[in-house]
C-alpha cells in the first residue's frame, strides 16, 4: 500500500473569501480554521498538498452560494519566503519542523 499522498509536496496557499451571508461566513470560517491560519478577516494561509487543497476547495464550495467569492492563490517557495507581515515574524518558512523537542 502506497502512502504517497502523505509525503506529497505541501505548498502555501492564500485563501480569500467574500461571503454575503453571516451563517455561510461562519461555516466557511469553521472549515478553514481546521485547515489553516487566519491572517486577516477573510484571508487564511494554508500549507497543503494538491489533494488537500482540492478537498478544501470542495468543502468550501459545499458551504458557499453562487453569490459568494472564493479565491485560492498558490505561492511558490521563493514567493512565500518574501511575504512581509507587519509587526511579526512572517512564519512562511517552507521547511518548518513538524515537531518540537522539549
Rosetta silent file (secondary structure, phi, psi, omega in degrees, C-alpha in Angstrom):
SEQUENCE: XXXXXXXXXXXXXXXXXXXXXXXXXXXXXXXXXXXXXXXXXXXXXXXXXXXXXXXXXXXXXXXXXXXXXXXXXXXXXXXXXXXXXXXXXXXXXXXXXXXXXX
SCORE:     score description
SCORE:     0.000 S_00000001
   1 L     0.000  129.364 -177.254    0.000    0.000    0.000 S_00000001
   2 L   -91.332  142.152  176.926    1.451    3.353   -1.035 S_00000001
   3 L  -116.662   36.403 -177.867    1.374    6.402    1.197 S_00000001
   4 H   -58.030  -34.383 -178.493    2.442    8.877   -1.472 S_00000001
   5 H   -64.009  -28.290  179.442   -0.371   11.255   -0.511 S_00000001
   6 H   -74.202  -27.170 -176.346    1.147   11.610    2.968 S_00000001
   7 H  -104.963    9.303 -179.420    4.526   12.578    1.539 S_00000001
   8 L   -63.039  148.953 -179.797    3.215   14.815   -1.248 S_00000001
   9 L   -63.647  128.590  178.347    4.855   18.191   -1.530 S_00000001
  10 L   -97.087  143.914 -178.152    3.000   20.787    0.513 S_00000001
  11 E  -130.945  157.776  175.714    2.673   24.330   -0.731 S_00000001
  12 E   -82.432  137.457  172.992    1.428   27.581    0.685 S_00000001
  13 E  -129.006  138.025  167.186   -1.967   28.807   -0.457 S_00000001
  14 E   -95.052  130.939  179.349   -3.688   32.052    0.362 S_00000001
  15 E  -119.918  117.738 -178.500   -7.440   31.518    0.621 S_00000001
  16 E  -119.815  143.031 -179.737   -9.594   34.615    0.411 S_00000001
  17 E  -144.157  152.102  175.382  -13.365   34.778    0.529 S_00000001
  18 E  -132.561  104.845 -172.374  -16.161   37.316    0.384 S_00000001
  19 L  -117.672  124.842 -172.696  -19.358   35.792    1.761 S_00000001
  20 L   -78.767  -22.563 -175.330  -22.574   37.817    1.884 S_00000001
  21 L  -107.689  130.396 -175.786  -24.462   35.725    4.457 S_00000001
  22 H   -61.903  -38.402 -179.992  -23.285   35.581    8.089 S_00000001
  23 H   -65.896  -42.685  177.620  -24.276   31.919    8.566 S_00000001
  24 H   -67.119  -36.971  177.541  -22.340   30.836    5.451 S_00000001
  25 H   -59.312  -45.780  179.286  -19.399   33.009    6.563 S_00000001
  26 H   -62.455  -41.086  179.418  -19.311   31.151    9.916 S_00000001
  27 H   -64.221  -43.085  178.325  -19.486   27.768    8.160 S_00000001
  28 H   -65.116  -40.793  178.616  -16.621   28.688    5.819 S_00000001
  29 H   -59.558  -42.996  179.330  -14.617   30.040    8.754 S_00000001
  30 H   -62.557  -41.950  178.429  -15.038   26.727   10.614 S_00000001
  31 H   -61.608  -48.141 -177.095  -13.826   24.752    7.583 S_00000001
  32 H   -70.876  -35.834 -179.805  -10.781   26.976    7.149 S_00000001
  33 H   -59.700  -32.811  179.109   -9.997   27.215   10.864 S_00000001
  34 L   -79.584   -6.554 -174.199   -9.488   23.444   10.892 S_00000001
  35 L  -119.087  -34.935 -173.187   -7.125   23.639    7.918 S_00000001
  36 L  -138.074 -163.306 -177.632   -5.159   26.866    8.015 S_00000001
  37 E  -121.840  127.852  179.453   -4.281   30.002    9.919 S_00000001
  38 E   -75.993  126.100  179.592   -6.322   33.182    9.763 S_00000001
  39 E  -114.427  -18.659  170.394   -4.086   36.139    8.962 S_00000001
  40 E  -149.490  178.957 -171.166   -6.749   38.761    8.232 S_00000001
  41 L   -49.530  -52.801 -178.831  -10.543   38.949    8.467 S_00000001
  42 L  -123.019   38.146 -178.292  -11.328   36.883    5.362 S_00000001
  43 E  -137.264  122.298  178.181   -7.840   35.680    4.499 S_00000001
  44 E  -118.300  154.593  168.319   -6.256   32.400    5.548 S_00000001
  45 E  -116.196  138.679 -177.027   -2.936   30.795    4.778 S_00000001
  46 E  -136.074  137.581  175.490   -2.826   27.041    4.413 S_00000001
  47 E  -106.443  106.823 -168.410    0.083   24.664    3.810 S_00000001
  48 E  -138.074  153.538  167.338   -1.426   21.846    1.768 S_00000001
  49 L   -78.094  168.504  179.053   -0.702   19.163   -0.754 S_00000001
  50 H   -59.589  -40.525  178.779   -2.564   19.428   -4.060 S_00000001
  51 H   -63.731  -44.238  178.798   -5.010   16.744   -2.869 S_00000001
  52 H   -64.098  -38.202  178.330   -5.629   18.570    0.423 S_00000001
  53 H   -63.865  -44.140  179.236   -6.159   21.835   -1.462 S_00000001
  54 H   -64.290  -38.616  177.484   -8.725   20.225   -3.769 S_00000001
  55 H   -63.829  -43.551  178.479  -10.515   18.697   -0.755 S_00000001
  56 H   -62.410  -44.346  179.042  -10.619   22.108    0.969 S_00000001
  57 H   -59.587  -43.151  179.059  -11.957   23.759   -2.184 S_00000001
  58 H   -62.209  -44.862 -179.899  -14.670   21.074   -2.419 S_00000001
  59 H   -62.485  -40.447  179.446  -15.644   21.522    1.248 S_00000001
  60 H   -69.416  -38.315  178.420  -15.897   25.283    0.826 S_00000001
  61 H   -64.197  -27.648  176.599  -17.962   25.000   -2.363 S_00000001
  62 H   -67.481  -29.335 -175.879  -20.445   22.867   -0.404 S_00000001
  63 H   -89.296  -35.619 -171.324  -20.904   25.787    2.039 S_00000001
  64 L   -83.837  156.823  174.910  -20.873   28.767   -0.325 S_00000001
  65 L  -100.169  168.588  179.916  -23.613   30.159   -2.557 S_00000001
  66 L   -58.776  -30.971 -177.963  -23.207   31.371   -6.140 S_00000001
  67 L   -76.472  -12.720 -178.474  -23.111   34.993   -4.947 S_00000001
  68 L   -84.358  152.866  178.689  -20.088   34.336   -2.706 S_00000001
  69 E  -110.556  143.321  178.570  -16.487   34.771   -3.855 S_00000001
  70 E  -143.495  133.436 -179.947  -13.619   32.364   -3.170 S_00000001
  71 E  -137.583  132.051  173.043  -10.023   32.640   -4.332 S_00000001
  72 E  -110.162  129.454  176.898   -7.044   30.292   -3.891 S_00000001
  73 E  -122.470  117.049  176.737   -3.589   31.727   -4.608 S_00000001
  74 E   -81.654  133.931  176.609   -0.647   29.316   -4.755 S_00000001
  75 E  -111.194  124.627  175.342    2.652   30.783   -3.575 S_00000001
  76 L   -66.872  159.639 -177.545    5.878   29.282   -4.865 S_00000001
  77 H   -54.955  -41.958 -178.768    8.516   28.698   -2.130 S_00000001
  78 H   -69.378  -35.135  177.289   10.576   31.770   -3.064 S_00000001
  79 H   -67.025  -43.539  179.930    7.443   33.973   -3.144 S_00000001
  80 H   -61.385  -37.326 -179.930    6.286   32.647    0.229 S_00000001
  81 H   -67.908  -17.380 -179.593    9.712   33.412    1.683 S_00000001
  82 L  -100.454    3.787  178.498    9.329   37.071    0.647 S_00000001
  83 L   -65.232  133.667  178.083    5.922   37.623    2.263 S_00000001
  84 L  -113.723  129.034  178.921    6.070   40.523    4.682 S_00000001
  85 L  -120.027  125.670 -176.355    3.698   40.714    7.620 S_00000001
  86 L   -61.513  126.146  170.242    3.599   43.926    9.642 S_00000001
  87 L    75.820   13.592  179.454    4.870   43.602   13.182 S_00000001
  88 L  -156.458  161.279  174.362    5.579   39.867   13.306 S_00000001
  89 L   -62.346  137.175 -173.360    7.798   37.075   12.085 S_00000001
  90 L   -69.563  -28.590  174.796    6.421   36.062    8.721 S_00000001
  91 L    63.343   20.248 -177.216    6.380   32.332    9.570 S_00000001
  92 L   -97.284   17.953 -179.976    6.258   31.341    5.903 S_00000001
  93 L   -62.748  122.648 -175.976    9.297   29.056    6.133 S_00000001
  94 L   -71.565  -14.148 -174.739    8.526   26.078    3.897 S_00000001
  95 L  -116.623   38.007  177.473   10.663   23.753    5.993 S_00000001
  96 L   -62.895  139.828  177.768    9.218   24.263    9.440 S_00000001
  97 L   -67.842  148.129 -179.368    9.702   21.263   11.732 S_00000001
  98 L   -90.458   -3.707 -179.381    6.544   19.257   12.406 S_00000001
  99 L  -140.726  165.709 -179.750    7.592   18.527   15.979 S_00000001
 100 L  -128.903  133.197  178.287    9.277   20.300   18.842 S_00000001
 101 L   -89.023  124.744 -177.591   11.942   18.865   21.122 S_00000001
 102 L  -103.120    0.000    0.000   11.240   19.750   24.753 S_00000001
